[in-house]
Amino acid sequence: MRIETLQLINFRCFSKLHLEFKSSILFLHGPNGSGKTTILEALHYACYLRSFKTHLHKHLIGPEADGFSIGVGISGPLGPDTLHVSLKRNKKSVQLNARPVSSYKELYDVYRVVTINEDDSAMIQGAPTLRRSFIDHMVLLIDPSFAVLSKKYKTILDNRNALLFSARNDQDSYMLWTEQLLTVSSEIQRRRRDGLAQLQTEVEKLYNELFPTSPEGISLSYETAKSYGEAESIGSAEELLERYPFLMTHEKAQRRTLFGAHLDDLNIEYQQKSSKIYASRGQQKLIVIVLKLAQIAFMKEKDQEVILLVDDFMADFDEKRIEILIPFLVTLPSQLIISSPVEDFITRKLAAYEFQSIDLGTLL
């Protein structure tokens, strides 16, 4: 799997852009504001149908436009494919070889990316939703049917929360939505745990390969919401209320659901200590990179190809770690696209490899 071309129309700062990618290693450079991150954001969006920088589509649309389009030319084991993603008047369209895409599986069969960007360290310091998103992206890339399960869960959760918010005394509806939420939540939690266990194996192998002389590495554990954490192992709504007799009272008082997969978290330890509390900014960034690279190794084990996007990962790393990471990145069995404002340094590190350099300062 390899990106051959990229075409943007009215996507952020680019009213029109056409790029040809002629190598498995690409280096995008240029001054701040030249569009380095925008290109990686577009490539990421074409895979996940969402940005890694914003949840609002209006922020992606160029000035004085009513929508945008992203075209990606891809070469894969079965031949060339053309992926086209567009948004116009808040209506999204996804086409593969000029035909509408009907499922995530159809999309991921031809195009998968793993993205490392400057804001990823927020996954460690930030809210649990960022860590859940990381797990869910990993599971989704391996099993696209997870998207259907996640959508089903959100629908059930929204309906259950609406019932609680309305303060209606509808016991039958409460039990119905509770039963459905339990069932789907348990399946989501099971898939997350399975994926996390396999990822932990890859993380340990990768960390030992990169840093063989370092002390204890990175450990991951799945955490259910503390108040009602045992709900994962409960089989029915009746059993849940027997175990937690005040659950309904508490939920009606707070007008929201107080158990389920949407409240879970990922605990990340570095050298047997909480990475959120004890790891430095540089260590947190290193942890995120190892987790993302372990995703690629994990997918390789599943015989699934992936493209790696790395947006300005140089900051906060000393030269010793950069000396370790770049040779590893360029030898991965995937196309690598790196962006950085620091041209000379990266160019020197990539000099031993065949790569394409694109100066975005000349394109705007």
C-alpha positions in Angstrom: 0.0 0.0 0.0 1.4 3.3 -1.1 0.1 6.8 -1.8 1.0 7.9 -5.3 -0.9 11.2 -5.6 -2.7 13.7 -3.5 -5.1 16.3 -4.7 -6.8 19.0 -2.5 -9.4 21.5 -3.3 -10.4 24.2 -0.8 -8.9 22.2 2.1 -7.7 24.7 4.7 -4.9 26.8 3.2 -4.9 25.1 -0.2 -7.4 26.3 -2.8 -5.9 23.7 -5.2 -2.9 21.4 -4.7 -1.6 18.4 -6.6 1.3 16.3 -5.3 3.0 13.3 -6.7 4.7 11.0 -4.2 7.5 9.1 -5.9 9.1 7.3 -3.0 8.4 5.2 0.0 10.0 7.9 2.2 8.8 11.4 1.8 10.0 14.5 3.6 7.7 17.6 3.7 9.4 20.8 4.8 8.9 24.5 4.7 8.2 27.4 7.0 5.4 27.5 9.5 2.1 28.1 7.7 3.2 26.5 4.5 0.8 23.5 4.9 2.9 20.7 6.1 0.5 19.6 8.8 -2.5 20.3 6.5 -1.3 17.7 4.0 -0.9 15.0 6.7 -4.3 16.1 8.1 -5.9 15.5 4.7 -4.3 12.1 4.3 -5.5 11.2 7.9 -9.0 12.5 7.1 -9.3 10.3 4.0 -8.8 7.3 6.2 -10.8 8.1 9.4 -13.2 10.7 7.9 -12.3 13.0 10.7 -9.4 15.4 11.5 -6.7 14.9 14.1 -6.9 18.7 14.9 -10.6 19.6 15.0 -14.0 18.0 15.2 -15.6 20.9 13.3 -15.7 20.5 9.5 -16.1 24.2 9.0 -12.5 24.6 10.2 -11.3 22.4 7.3 -13.0 24.4 4.5 -10.9 27.0 2.7 -11.8 30.7 2.6 -15.0 31.6 0.7 -15.8 28.0 -0.2 -18.8 25.8 0.8 -16.9 22.5 1.0 -13.6 20.7 0.2 -12.4 17.6 -1.6 -9.5 15.2 -1.0 -8.3 12.8 -3.8 -5.8 10.1 -3.0 -4.2 7.9 -5.6 -3.2 4.6 -4.0 -1.2 1.6 -5.3 -1.9 -1.7 -3.6 -1.3 -5.4 -4.0 -4.4 -5.6 -6.3 -3.5 -2.6 -8.4 -4.2 1.2 -8.4 -7.2 2.7 -6.5 -8.6 6.2 -6.4 -10.1 7.4 -3.1 -12.2 10.6 -3.2 -13.6 12.2 0.0 -15.6 15.4 -0.2 -17.7 17.6 2.0 -20.2 20.1 0.6 -22.9 21.9 2.5 -22.3 19.5 5.4 -22.9 16.5 3.2 -20.0 14.0 3.2 -19.2 11.8 0.2 -16.7 8.9 0.1 -16.0 7.2 -3.2 -13.6 4.4 -4.1 -12.8 4.1 -7.9 -15.8 6.5 -8.5 -18.2 4.2 -6.6 -19.7 5.1 -3.2 -18.1 3.4 -0.2 -20.6 1.5 1.8 -18.5 0.4 4.8 -15.3 1.1 6.7 -14.1 -2.4 5.7 -14.2 -1.5 2.0 -12.2 1.7 2.7 -9.6 0.1 5.0 -9.0 -2.8 2.6 -7.3 -0.3 0.3 -6.2 2.6 2.6 -5.0 2.6 6.2 -2.9 5.2 8.0 -1.4 5.5 11.5 -0.6 9.2 12.4 1.8 10.6 14.9 1.4 14.3 15.4 2.5 17.0 17.8 -0.6 16.9 19.8 -0.6 13.2 20.5 1.2 13.6 23.9 -2.1 15.1 25.1 -3.3 11.4 25.0 -1.3 10.9 28.2 -2.0 14.2 29.9 -5.5 14.7 28.6 -9.0 13.3 29.3 -9.8 9.6 29.1 -11.7 10.2 25.8 -8.3 10.7 24.0 -7.0 7.3 25.3 -10.3 5.6 24.4 -10.0 7.0 21.0 -6.5 5.6 20.6 -7.7 2.1 21.5 -10.8 2.4 19.3 -8.7 3.5 16.3 -6.5 0.5 16.7 -9.4 -1.9 17.0 -11.1 -0.3 14.0 -8.1 -0.6 11.7 -7.9 -4.3 12.4 -11.7 -5.0 12.5 -13.7 -2.4 10.6 -17.0 -3.9 11.9 -16.1 -2.2 15.2 -17.4 1.0 13.7 -20.9 -0.5 13.5 -20.7 -1.6 17.1 -19.5 1.8 18.2 -22.3 3.5 16.4 -24.8 1.2 17.9 -23.5 1.9 21.3 -23.7 5.7 20.8 -27.3 5.4 19.7 -28.3 3.3 22.8 -26.3 5.7 25.1 -28.0 8.8 23.6 -31.4 7.3 24.0 -30.7 6.2 27.5 -29.3 9.6 28.5 -32.3 11.3 26.9 -34.6 9.2 29.0 -32.7 10.1 32.2 -32.5 13.7 31.3 -36.3 13.9 30.7 -36.8 12.6 34.3 -39.8 10.5 33.1 -40.7 7.6 35.4 -40.6 5.0 32.6 -39.3 1.8 34.3 -39.8 -0.4 31.2 -37.8 1.9 28.9 -35.1 2.3 31.6 -34.7 -1.5 31.8 -34.8 -1.9 28.0 -32.0 0.6 27.4 -30.0 -0.7 30.3 -30.1 -4.2 29.0 -29.0 -3.1 25.5 -26.3 -0.9 26.9 -24.9 -3.7 29.0 -24.7 -6.1 26.0 -23.0 -3.8 23.6 -20.8 -2.2 26.3 -19.4 -5.6 27.3 -18.6 -6.5 23.6 -16.8 -3.2 23.1 -14.8 -3.7 26.3 -13.9 -7.3 25.3 -12.6 -6.2 21.9 -10.7 -3.3 23.5 -9.1 -5.6 26.0 -8.2 -8.2 23.4 -6.6 -5.5 21.2 -4.7 -4.0 24.1 -3.3 -7.3 25.2 -1.9 -7.9 21.7 -0.6 -4.4 21.5 1.2 -4.8 24.9 3.2 -7.7 23.4 4.3 -5.6 20.4 5.1 -2.6 22.7 7.4 -4.8 24.8 9.2 -6.2 21.7 9.6 -2.8 20.1 10.8 -1.0 23.2 13.4 -3.7 23.9 14.6 -3.4 20.3 14.9 0.4 20.4 16.2 0.8 23.9 17.8 -2.5 25.0 19.8 -0.9 27.8 16.9 1.1 29.3 15.1 0.0 32.5 11.5 -1.1 32.7 9.5 0.0 29.6 5.9 0.8 28.9 2.9 -1.1 30.4 -0.7 -0.8 29.5 -3.8 -1.7 31.4 -7.6 -1.3 30.8 -9.6 0.4 33.5 -13.3 0.4 33.8 -15.2 3.2 35.5 -14.5 2.9 39.2 -18.0 3.4 40.6 -19.7 0.6 38.6 -16.7 -1.2 37.1 -18.1 -4.7 37.7 -20.9 -3.9 35.2 -18.7 -5.5 32.5 -19.2 -8.9 33.9 -23.0 -8.6 34.7 -25.3 -10.3 32.3 -28.7 -8.5 32.7 -30.3 -5.3 33.8 -32.0 -7.0 36.8 -28.6 -8.4 38.0 -27.0 -4.9 37.6 -29.7 -3.3 39.8 -29.3 -6.1 42.3 -25.6 -5.5 42.5 -26.0 -1.7 42.5 -29.4 -0.9 44.1 -28.8 2.8 44.1 -27.7 3.1 40.4 -31.1 4.2 39.1 -31.4 6.8 41.8 -27.9 8.2 41.2 -28.5 8.3 37.4 -31.8 10.0 37.7 -30.3 12.6 40.0 -27.3 13.3 37.6 -29.5 12.7 34.5 -26.8 10.7 32.7 -25.6 7.1 32.4 -23.0 6.2 35.1 -21.7 2.9 33.7 -20.4 1.6 30.4 -17.6 1.6 27.9 -17.8 5.4 27.3 -16.4 5.9 30.8 -13.4 3.6 30.7 -9.8 4.5 30.5 -6.3 3.3 29.5 -3.7 3.3 32.2 -0.2 3.9 30.7 2.9 3.4 33.0 6.5 4.2 32.1 9.2 2.5 34.1 6.6 1.2 36.5 5.2 4.7 37.3 2.3 6.7 36.0 3.3 8.3 32.8 0.8 11.2 33.4 2.4 12.2 36.6 6.1 11.2 36.4 7.1 11.1 32.7 8.7 14.2 31.2 7.2 15.8 28.1 9.9 14.2 26.0 9.2 10.8 27.6 5.5 11.2 27.0 6.1 11.9 23.4 8.4 8.9 23.2 5.7 6.7 24.8 3.1 7.8 22.2 5.5 7.1 19.3 6.3 3.6 20.6 2.5 2.9 21.0 1.8 4.1 17.4 4.8 2.1 16.0 3.6 -0.9 17.9 0.2 -0.5 16.1 2.1 -0.9 12.8 3.9 -4.0 14.0 0.7 -5.4 15.3 -1.0 -4.9 11.9 2.0 -6.4 10.1 1.4 -9.6 12.2 -2.1 -9.6 10.8 -0.7 -9.2 7.2 -2.3 -5.7 6.9 -0.4 -2.9 5.3 -0.4 0.6 6.7 1.0 4.1 5.8 2.8 6.1 8.6 2.3 9.8 8.8 4.7 11.7 11.2 4.0 15.4 11.8 7.0 17.3 13.3 8.1 14.8 15.9 11.5 16.4 16.4 10.6 18.7 19.2 11.5 17.6 22.7 13.8 14.8 21.5 17.5 14.8 22.1 19.9 13.9 19.3 20.5 10.4 20.8 16.9 9.4 20.5 16.6 10.9 17.1 19.6 8.8 16.0 17.7 5.7 17.2 14.2 6.6 15.8 14.9 7.8 12.3 16.8 4.6 11.1 14.0 2.6 12.6 11.2 4.6 10.9 12.7 4.4 7.5 13.1 0.7 7.6 9.5 0.0 8.6 7.5 -2.1 6.0 5.3 0.9 5.2 5.4 4.2 3.3 6.7 6.9 5.6 5.7 10.6 5.2 7.5 13.0 7.6 6.9 16.7 8.0 9.3 19.1 9.8 10.3 22.8 9.6 13.9 21.7 10.3 15.2 20.8 6.8 19.0 20.4 7.1 18.9 18.2 10.1 16.4 15.7 8.8 18.0 15.7 5.3 21.3 14.7 6.8 19.6 11.9 8.8 17.8 10.6 5.6 20.9 11.0 3.4 21.7 7.3 3.5 18.2 6.4 2.2 16.3 7.0 -1.0 13.7 9.6 -0.3 11.8 12.4 -1.9 12.0 16.0 -0.5 9.1 18.4 -1.1 9.5 22.0 -0.3 6.0 23.4 0.5 7.3 26.9 0.8 7.3 27.0 -3.0 3.8 25.8 -3.4 1.7 28.5 -1.7 
